């Protein structure tokens, strides 16, 4: 496996919640300098749960299917 591919896989494992099913990154970033996950985290929704859905504690732009 090429070094770049290996590094991408390692970064995903470190930064993305891979233990639960999700639709991936949900919201589009509003700009090149502002991330949607950062905004969700800043308003305090990271880790909140509604029924079987939860905003990931690891990356706020992932909604997990618990």
Buried (B, 14 or more C-beta within 10 A) or exposed (E): EEEEEEEEEEEEEEEBBEEEEBEEBBBEBEEEEEBBBEBBBEEEEBEEEEEEEBBBEBBBBBBBEE
